[in-house]
Amino acid sequence: MLGTIFNLDLLSANTRRQKSEEIFFQSAGATGAQKTDGAGESSHLALRNYQIRQEIKDSNGEWANRLTKEELNEIQKSLHNYMTKLGYEECLKYSL
């Protein structure tokens, strides 16, 4: 439900997950955690285990560093109806 507050300690969970040596997806054949190209089943599983251990970052607002003015305008134009229906009208005022 929107607006639900969860009592999770995300920083502690993030630290535990990063230090964990647990291999996830073993039942699917995963044997390790490595940064790979993700091509093929075993490479994909190794990559997923690697990704699980990455730091959780606050990327809020990062779009402003990644989008061009033209891209932002196109997104606002094509998603205008959805943004309005879902209560994100303020996002239609964003500019670069």
N, C-alpha and C positions, 0 to 999 in steps of 0.2 A: 504494500500500500504506500502511495506517495505520502511523504511527511512522517513516516514511521522512523523513530529513533532507535538504533540498535546499540546495545551496551557492549561493543567490542573494543578491545584494546588493540587497534590495528598496528601501532608501532611495535609492540611486543611480539605480535603475531608475525610481523614482517621480519624481525630479527631472528626469531626461531626458525622460520621457513628458510631464510638465507643460510643459516648455519646447519640445517638438517642435511643428513647424508641419505635420507630415505629416497628410494627409487620408486617413483609413482608409475603406474601403468605396467607393472611387472606381469600381470595376468595377460597383457597384450603382447608381451615379449620385450619390454624395456629392460635394458641391462646397465644403463649409465646415464650421465648428464653431461652432454657436450654441446658446444655451439657448432651446429652443422648447417648445411644448406637445406635440410629438411626433406630432401628428395628420397623417396623410398620409406617403407614402414619403419625400419629400425632407426634410420637417420631422423625421421620425424619424431619418434618417441624420445630419442636422446635430446633433440632440440626442445621439446616440450618440457622435459625435466630441467634443462638448463634455464629456460624462460621462467619457470616457477620460482627459481632461486634469485631472480633479479629484484632489485629494490623497487618498491612501489613509490612512484613519484607523483607529485601534484602537478599535473599538466594543465590545470585550469587556466584558460586564456592563451594557451600556446598557439591556438589557431591564428592569432594575430601576427605571429612570427612566421607562419607557414603559408598563409594564403595571400594571394595578390588581391588588389582592390577589385579586379575583374571577377576573380573566383568568388569572393565574398558577395558581390552584387548578384552573380548568377545563382548562388545558393539561396540568398534571400528572395530572389524573384521566383525560383522554381519551388521553394518550400513554404512560401508565404501562407498559403491556406492551412497547411499542417501546423506551422508555428503559431498561427492565430488560434486554431482549434484547441491546441494543447497548452495555451496560456503563455507562450513565449514571445509576445508582441514586442517586448523590450529588445529582443535580439534583432528585430527588423530595423532598429535605430543604430546598430553598430556600424562603425566605419573604420577605415584604415587611414 
